[in-house]
Amino acid sequence: MLWYIFELFIDIIEASIFVRFGNSTFRKRYNGKLLYYVYGFIIVLIIFTFDVCINEEEDWSTFLIMIILIFIVFYIMYDETILKLLSGYIGILLLMVAVEGITITLLSFIFKVSTTMFVEKTLYKLMAMVLAKLIIFLIIGIWISRYKRDGIFKISKSLSYYIIALFVSNIAIMICVISSSINNNIVEDSMIRAGYITLGLGIINMLSLLIYETIVIESQKYWKMKLRVQQYDMQSKYFDDINNATMKLKGLRHDMSNHLGNIKGLIMYKEYTKLEEYLNRILTEIDEVDKIIITKYPAISALLNRKYALANKHNINCSINIGNIDNLTIDDVDLCIVLGNLLDNAIEANLKIEECHRNISLDINTRNQYIIINSVNSTLSGNTSLCSTKDNKDMHGIGLKNVQQVVEKYYGIMEIDAIKDYFNVSIILYNGKVVN
């Protein structure tokens, strides 16, 4: 009975590895977390049932059936091609086999016993199974959290080191306890005691990693909120600009009869120099209104207007062309991350060259279920870096990692070309329904 409890605990860890890996790698088929807990429970039942059926004999046909059944569950859970699911599934299986093999080899060296000792239902096998699964659990957890926080979402690296240190210290305690128990004369009591200690430490490790991931999620929320606050600030300025432009336009319309009368008078008296100055003043006011970029999405409009104004401030010839983007399903935060990084890096690259050669061209359009972004800017010859060199990277210029992360989120592609003194970034993002 005790061994079945150990088996169940190990199977829960293994099922968690499969589900956590799948959720971070593949596109989910269904919304909500509850259904994935249910599928995780099904995987636990499959593994536990076949562990009991296999018993002490190695039945490869039974093991193969178990692997196929788990893959079928994967196929139901995730909306991916069979080839992608299969390659990822085989990858995680190979990782598990490799870690288990390395763990058994190291333990056999530490305890100076044959690897066959880890096949029988002994403390050796229990320790090897728990350690191997926990190490894989740690690898997947750290990989997921680091993947999520790259660039945009930041969290202290020392926290990762603390989690790893906790795992290593618990593993060391497991080895010491089991080593002491194996050398004890009361083998059965020692096994029970060591088994429970191993399970307890294993649970502590799992909980600590889950707490770590919770902190990562909260960090994501914090940085996303910070991005939202910045967007709201930009939107406020944008609406002020729109209001000012509207008032100017109303003023021009109200005074149009007076303007026409003045123009007629200047023509009558052949004051062509004054006429030219007068027309230039009117056209300047109209041009200021025309320069304001207006889209259906205030956050995007605010960002583009801010970057456009910044480019003009540095005497950069900036052209922003926006097609029909009225039906976006992409989160405006994600799109602002892409556009903000592209424009920040384009402006930064232009500041390093002479004013007469400074140029930025940004085109945004949609085609079918995709949004197409093309950014071209002047740069120093040979400069092929998209990453910013600014000191403050919290909210702008974070660079290639952030852009690439958004591209991957929306199943898109990004191509970067550097031709002589021009830098070109082309991005295609899926504009359909995305299940997170």
C-alpha positions as CSV (number, residue, x, y, z in Angstrom):
1,M,0.0,0.0,0.0
2,L,2.8,2.4,0.9
3,W,4.5,1.8,-2.4
4,Y,1.3,2.7,-4.3
5,I,1.2,6.0,-2.5
6,F,4.8,6.6,-3.6
7,E,3.8,5.6,-7.2
8,L,0.8,7.9,-7.2
9,F,2.9,10.9,-6.0
10,I,5.5,10.3,-8.7
11,D,2.8,9.9,-11.4
12,I,1.2,13.2,-10.3
13,I,4.6,14.9,-10.8
14,E,5.0,13.2,-14.2
15,A,1.5,14.2,-15.3
16,S,2.2,17.8,-14.2
17,I,5.3,17.8,-16.3
18,F,3.3,16.8,-19.4
19,V,0.6,19.3,-18.9
20,R,2.9,22.2,-17.9
21,F,5.1,21.5,-20.9
22,G,2.1,21.3,-23.2
23,N,0.5,24.5,-22.0
24,S,3.7,26.4,-22.5
25,T,4.6,25.0,-25.9
26,F,1.3,24.3,-27.8
27,R,-1.8,26.3,-28.7
28,K,-4.6,25.4,-26.3
29,R,-7.8,24.0,-27.8
30,Y,-10.1,25.2,-25.0
31,N,-10.5,28.2,-22.8
32,G,-10.2,27.9,-19.0
33,K,-7.9,26.0,-16.7
34,L,-10.4,23.5,-15.2
35,L,-10.5,21.3,-18.3
36,Y,-6.7,21.0,-18.3
37,Y,-6.7,19.9,-14.7
38,V,-9.2,17.3,-15.7
39,Y,-6.9,16.1,-18.5
40,G,-4.0,16.1,-16.1
41,F,-6.0,13.9,-13.8
42,I,-6.7,11.5,-16.8
43,I,-3.0,11.4,-17.5
44,V,-2.3,10.5,-13.8
45,L,-4.9,7.7,-14.1
46,I,-3.3,6.4,-17.3
47,I,0.2,6.4,-15.9
48,F,-0.8,5.0,-12.5
49,T,-2.9,2.2,-14.1
50,F,-0.1,1.1,-16.4
51,D,2.4,1.3,-13.6
52,V,0.3,-1.1,-11.6
53,C,-0.2,-3.3,-14.7
54,I,3.4,-3.4,-15.6
55,N,4.2,-4.4,-12.0
56,E,7.8,-5.7,-11.6
57,E,8.2,-7.0,-15.1
58,E,9.2,-4.7,-18.0
59,D,6.4,-5.0,-20.6
60,W,7.4,-2.8,-23.5
61,S,4.2,-3.3,-25.3
62,T,2.2,-2.1,-22.3
63,F,4.5,0.8,-21.9
64,L,4.1,1.7,-25.6
65,I,0.3,1.6,-25.2
66,M,0.6,4.0,-22.2
67,I,2.7,6.4,-24.3
68,I,0.2,6.3,-27.2
69,L,-2.8,7.0,-24.8
70,I,-1.1,10.0,-23.3
71,F,-0.3,11.3,-26.8
72,I,-4.0,10.9,-27.7
73,V,-4.9,13.1,-24.6
74,F,-2.4,15.6,-25.9
75,Y,-4.0,15.6,-29.3
76,I,-7.4,16.3,-27.7
77,M,-6.0,19.1,-25.5
78,Y,-4.0,21.1,-28.0
79,D,-4.9,22.6,-31.4
80,E,-1.7,21.9,-33.2
81,T,-0.6,19.7,-36.2
82,I,0.2,16.1,-35.4
83,L,3.8,16.6,-36.5
84,K,4.3,19.5,-34.1
85,L,2.6,17.7,-31.2
86,L,4.6,14.5,-31.9
87,S,7.9,16.3,-32.1
88,G,7.3,18.2,-28.8
89,Y,6.0,15.0,-27.1
90,I,9.0,13.0,-28.2
91,G,11.2,15.8,-27.0
92,I,9.8,15.8,-23.5
93,L,10.0,12.0,-23.4
94,L,13.6,12.0,-24.4
95,L,14.3,14.7,-21.8
96,M,12.7,12.5,-19.1
97,V,14.6,9.4,-20.2
98,A,17.9,11.4,-20.3
99,V,17.4,12.9,-16.8
100,E,16.3,9.5,-15.4
101,G,19.4,7.8,-16.9
102,I,21.8,10.5,-15.6
103,T,20.1,10.4,-12.1
104,I,20.4,6.6,-11.8
105,T,24.0,6.7,-13.0
106,L,25.0,9.4,-10.5
107,L,23.1,7.7,-7.6
108,S,24.7,4.3,-8.5
109,F,28.1,6.1,-8.3
110,I,27.3,7.8,-5.0
111,F,26.0,4.7,-3.3
112,K,28.5,2.4,-5.2
113,V,25.7,-0.1,-6.2
114,S,24.7,-1.6,-9.5
115,T,22.1,0.2,-11.7
116,T,19.9,-2.9,-11.4
117,M,19.3,-2.0,-7.8
118,F,17.1,0.9,-9.1
119,V,14.7,-1.4,-10.9
120,E,13.4,-3.3,-7.8
121,K,11.0,-1.7,-5.3
122,T,13.6,-0.5,-2.9
123,L,14.6,2.8,-1.4
124,Y,17.1,3.2,-4.3
125,K,14.3,3.1,-6.9
126,L,12.1,5.4,-4.8
127,M,14.9,7.9,-4.5
128,A,15.8,7.7,-8.2
129,M,12.2,8.1,-9.4
130,V,11.5,11.1,-7.1
131,L,14.7,12.9,-7.8
132,A,14.5,12.4,-11.6
133,K,10.9,13.6,-11.8
134,L,11.6,16.6,-9.5
135,I,14.6,17.6,-11.6
136,I,12.5,17.5,-14.8
137,F,9.7,19.4,-12.9
138,L,12.3,22.0,-12.0
139,I,13.8,22.3,-15.5
140,I,10.3,22.7,-17.1
141,G,9.2,25.2,-14.4
142,I,12.3,27.4,-14.7
143,W,12.2,27.2,-18.5
144,I,8.6,28.3,-18.6
145,S,9.1,31.1,-16.1
146,R,12.2,32.4,-17.9
147,Y,10.4,32.2,-21.3
148,K,7.5,34.2,-19.9
149,R,9.6,36.9,-18.3
150,D,12.2,37.5,-21.1
151,G,12.3,41.1,-22.0
152,I,8.8,42.4,-21.2
153,F,8.1,40.9,-17.9
154,K,11.0,41.0,-15.4
155,I,11.7,39.3,-12.2
156,S,14.8,39.1,-10.0
157,K,17.2,36.5,-11.2
158,S,18.2,35.8,-7.6
159,L,14.7,34.3,-7.1
160,S,15.6,31.6,-9.6
161,Y,18.8,30.9,-7.7
162,Y,16.9,30.6,-4.4
163,I,14.5,28.0,-6.0
164,I,17.4,26.0,-7.4
165,A,19.2,26.2,-4.1
166,L,16.1,24.9,-2.3
167,F,15.8,22.0,-4.7
168,V,19.5,21.1,-4.3
169,S,19.4,21.3,-0.5
170,N,16.2,19.1,-0.4
171,I,17.8,16.6,-2.8
172,A,20.9,16.5,-0.6
173,I,18.7,15.8,2.5
174,M,16.9,13.0,0.6
175,I,20.2,11.3,-0.3
176,C,21.5,11.6,3.3
177,V,18.2,10.3,4.8
178,I,18.0,7.4,2.5
179,S,21.7,6.6,2.8
180,S,21.3,6.5,6.6
181,S,18.1,4.3,6.3
182,I,19.7,1.8,4.0
183,N,22.6,1.3,6.5
184,N,20.0,0.9,9.3
185,N,19.4,-2.6,10.6
186,I,15.5,-2.2,10.7
187,V,15.1,-2.0,7.0
188,E,11.3,-2.0,6.8
189,D,10.8,0.8,9.4
190,S,13.7,2.7,7.8
191,M,12.1,2.5,4.3
192,I,8.7,3.8,5.7
193,R,10.4,6.7,7.5
194,A,12.7,7.6,4.6
195,G,9.8,7.2,2.1
196,Y,7.7,9.7,4.0
197,I,10.6,12.1,4.3
198,T,11.3,11.9,0.6
199,L,7.6,12.5,-0.2
200,G,7.5,15.5,2.2
201,L,10.6,17.1,0.6
202,G,9.2,16.4,-2.8
203,I,5.9,18.1,-2.0
204,I,7.9,21.1,-0.6
205,N,9.9,21.3,-3.8
206,M,6.7,21.2,-5.9
207,L,5.0,23.9,-3.8
208,S,8.0,26.1,-3.9
209,L,8.1,26.0,-7.6
210,L,4.4,26.7,-7.9
211,I,4.9,29.7,-5.5
212,Y,7.7,30.9,-7.7
213,E,5.5,30.7,-10.8
214,T,2.8,32.6,-9.0
215,I,5.3,35.4,-8.3
216,V,6.3,35.4,-12.0
217,I,2.6,35.7,-13.0
218,E,2.2,38.6,-10.6
219,S,5.3,40.2,-12.1
220,Q,3.7,39.9,-15.5
221,K,0.5,41.6,-14.3
222,Y,2.6,44.4,-12.7
223,W,4.5,45.1,-15.9
224,K,1.4,44.8,-18.0
225,M,-0.3,47.3,-15.7
226,K,2.7,49.6,-16.1
227,L,2.4,49.4,-19.8
228,R,-1.3,50.2,-19.5
229,V,-0.6,53.3,-17.4
230,Q,1.9,54.5,-19.9
231,Q,-0.7,54.0,-22.7
232,Y,-3.3,55.9,-20.8
233,D,-0.9,58.8,-20.3
234,M,-0.1,58.8,-24.0
235,Q,-3.9,58.6,-24.8
236,S,-4.6,61.6,-22.6
237,K,-2.0,63.6,-24.5
238,Y,-3.3,62.2,-27.8
239,F,-6.9,63.3,-27.0
240,D,-5.6,66.8,-26.1
241,D,-3.9,67.0,-29.5
242,I,-7.1,65.8,-31.2
243,N,-9.1,68.4,-29.3
244,N,-6.6,71.2,-30.2
245,A,-6.6,70.1,-33.8
246,T,-10.4,70.1,-33.9
247,M,-10.5,73.6,-32.4
248,K,-8.0,74.8,-35.1
249,L,-10.1,73.2,-37.8
250,K,-13.3,74.9,-36.5
251,G,-11.4,78.2,-36.3
252,L,-10.2,77.8,-39.9
253,R,-13.8,77.0,-41.1
254,H,-15.2,80.0,-39.1
255,D,-12.7,82.4,-40.5
256,M,-12.6,81.0,-44.1
257,S,-14.7,83.9,-45.5
258,N,-12.4,86.3,-43.9
259,H,-9.3,84.4,-45.2
260,L,-10.8,84.4,-48.7
261,G,-11.5,88.1,-48.5
262,N,-8.0,88.9,-47.4
263,I,-6.6,86.7,-50.2
264,K,-8.7,88.5,-52.7
265,G,-7.6,91.9,-51.4
266,L,-3.9,90.9,-51.5
267,I,-4.4,89.7,-55.1
268,M,-6.2,93.0,-56.1
269,Y,-3.3,95.1,-54.8
270,K,-0.7,92.7,-56.2
271,E,0.9,92.1,-52.8
272,Y,2.2,88.7,-53.9
273,T,4.9,88.4,-51.2
274,K,2.4,89.1,-48.4
275,L,0.0,86.7,-50.1
276,E,2.5,83.9,-50.1
277,E,3.3,84.5,-46.4
278,Y,-0.4,84.5,-45.6
279,L,-1.1,81.3,-47.5
280,N,1.9,79.6,-45.9
281,R,0.6,80.5,-42.5
282,I,-2.9,79.0,-43.3
283,L,-1.3,75.9,-44.9
284,T,0.9,75.4,-41.8
285,E,-2.2,75.3,-39.6
286,I,-3.9,72.8,-41.9
287,D,-0.7,70.7,-42.1
288,E,-0.6,70.5,-38.3
289,V,-4.1,69.0,-38.3
290,D,-3.3,66.6,-41.1
291,K,-0.2,65.2,-39.3
292,I,-2.3,63.8,-36.4
293,I,-2.6,60.0,-36.8
294,I,-6.0,58.7,-36.1
295,T,-7.0,55.1,-35.8
296,K,-9.9,53.2,-34.2
297,Y,-7.6,52.3,-31.3
298,P,-6.6,55.2,-29.0
299,A,-3.6,53.3,-27.6
300,I,-2.1,52.7,-31.0
301,S,-2.9,56.2,-32.2
302,A,-1.3,57.7,-29.1
303,L,1.9,55.7,-29.5
304,L,2.3,56.5,-33.2
305,N,1.7,60.2,-32.6
306,R,4.2,60.3,-29.8
307,K,6.9,58.5,-31.9
308,Y,6.1,60.6,-34.9
309,A,6.6,63.8,-32.9
310,L,9.8,62.4,-31.4
311,A,11.1,61.6,-34.9
312,N,10.3,65.2,-36.1
313,K,12.0,66.6,-33.0
314,H,15.2,65.0,-34.2
315,N,14.8,66.1,-37.8
316,I,14.0,62.5,-39.0
317,N,11.9,62.2,-42.1
318,C,9.2,59.9,-40.8
319,S,6.4,58.4,-42.9
320,I,3.7,56.3,-41.2
321,N,1.1,54.7,-43.5
322,I,-1.8,52.9,-41.9
323,G,-4.3,50.8,-44.0
324,N,-7.5,49.2,-42.8
325,I,-6.9,48.0,-39.2
326,D,-10.4,48.5,-37.9
327,N,-11.0,44.8,-37.0
328,L,-8.0,43.8,-34.9
329,T,-8.1,40.8,-32.5
330,I,-4.6,41.4,-31.4
331,D,-4.2,42.9,-27.9
332,D,-3.4,46.6,-28.3
333,V,-0.7,46.2,-25.6
334,D,1.0,43.5,-27.7
335,L,0.8,45.6,-30.9
336,C,2.1,48.7,-29.1
337,I,5.0,46.6,-27.8
338,V,5.9,45.7,-31.4
339,L,5.4,49.1,-32.9
340,G,7.0,50.9,-30.0
341,N,10.2,48.8,-30.2
342,L,10.4,49.1,-34.0
343,L,10.1,52.9,-33.9
344,D,12.3,53.3,-30.8
345,N,15.1,51.4,-32.5
346,A,14.6,53.1,-35.8
347,I,14.8,56.5,-34.2
348,E,17.9,55.4,-32.2
349,A,19.6,54.2,-35.3
350,N,18.8,57.5,-37.2
351,L,20.4,59.6,-34.4
352,K,23.7,58.0,-35.2
353,I,23.8,59.3,-38.8
354,E,23.7,62.8,-40.4
355,E,20.4,64.6,-40.4
356,C,20.2,64.7,-44.2
357,H,20.1,60.9,-44.4
358,R,17.6,60.3,-41.6
359,N,14.5,58.3,-42.7
360,I,11.9,56.1,-41.2
361,S,9.0,54.4,-43.0
362,L,6.4,52.3,-41.2
363,D,3.6,50.6,-43.0
364,I,0.7,48.8,-41.2
365,N,-2.0,46.9,-43.0
366,T,-4.2,43.8,-42.8
367,R,-4.7,41.1,-45.3
368,N,-7.2,38.3,-44.8
369,Q,-6.6,37.1,-41.2
370,Y,-3.1,38.7,-40.9
371,I,-1.7,42.0,-40.0
372,I,1.4,43.0,-41.9
373,I,4.0,45.4,-40.5
374,N,6.9,46.7,-42.4
375,S,9.5,49.1,-40.9
376,V,12.4,50.6,-42.9
377,N,14.9,53.0,-41.4
378,S,18.3,54.5,-42.2
379,T,21.2,53.2,-40.2
380,L,25.0,53.1,-40.0
381,S,26.3,50.7,-42.6
382,G,26.8,47.3,-41.2
383,N,24.6,47.8,-38.2
384,T,22.2,44.8,-38.0
385,S,21.1,45.0,-34.4
386,L,17.5,45.5,-33.4
387,C,18.3,45.6,-29.6
388,S,18.3,49.0,-28.0
389,T,21.3,50.5,-26.3
390,K,19.3,52.8,-24.1
391,D,19.8,52.8,-20.4
392,N,16.1,52.8,-19.5
393,K,14.6,49.7,-21.2
394,D,11.6,49.2,-18.9
395,M,9.0,50.7,-21.2
396,H,10.7,51.3,-24.6
397,G,13.4,49.9,-26.8
398,I,13.5,46.5,-25.1
399,G,14.4,45.0,-28.4
400,L,14.2,41.8,-30.3
401,K,13.2,39.5,-27.5
402,N,9.9,41.4,-26.8
403,V,9.1,41.7,-30.5
404,Q,9.9,38.0,-31.1
405,Q,7.8,37.0,-28.1
406,V,4.7,38.8,-29.4
407,V,5.4,37.3,-32.9
408,E,5.4,33.8,-31.4
409,K,2.3,34.5,-29.4
410,Y,0.4,35.3,-32.6
411,Y,1.9,32.5,-34.7
412,G,3.6,35.0,-36.9
413,I,7.0,35.4,-38.6
414,M,9.6,38.1,-38.5
415,E,12.3,38.8,-41.1
416,I,15.2,41.2,-40.6
417,D,17.3,42.5,-43.6
418,A,20.2,44.9,-43.5
419,I,21.0,46.3,-47.0
420,K,23.9,48.7,-47.1
421,D,22.7,51.7,-44.9
422,Y,19.0,50.6,-44.6
423,F,17.5,48.3,-42.0
424,N,14.2,46.5,-42.8
425,V,12.0,44.5,-40.4
426,S,8.9,42.7,-41.8
427,I,6.4,41.1,-39.4
428,I,3.3,39.1,-40.1
429,L,0.9,38.4,-37.2
430,Y,-2.1,36.2,-37.1
431,N,-5.2,38.4,-36.6
432,G,-7.7,35.6,-35.9
433,K,-8.9,34.1,-32.6
434,V,-6.0,33.1,-30.3
435,V,-6.6,30.8,-27.3
436,N,-4.1,31.7,-24.5
